[in-house]
Amino acid sequence: MPDELEDEIDVEQTQTKLREGLETVKQLVEETKSLLLSQSEPPEQA
């Protein structure tokens, strides 16, 4: 049945999007850590 085939394709697309989302979240976490670390230091450069 075509419905089942569409479901399988949707699952693969969803998994790919989730992996891409995870990579984006990891990047955001690293950027946030860097920002927090730079803010915790005395702001002498500002």
VENWO-V946354 format. One line per field, one symbol per residue. phi: phi as a letter, one per 20 degrees, with the letter a starting at -180 (. if undefined). psi: psi as a letter, one per 40 degrees, with the letter a starting at -180 (. if undefined). Layout:
BEGIN
phi: ???
psi: ???
END
This chain:
BEGIN
phi: .ffffffffffffffffffffffffgffffffgffffffffffeff
psi: iddddddddddddddddddddddddddddddddddddddeihgdd.
END
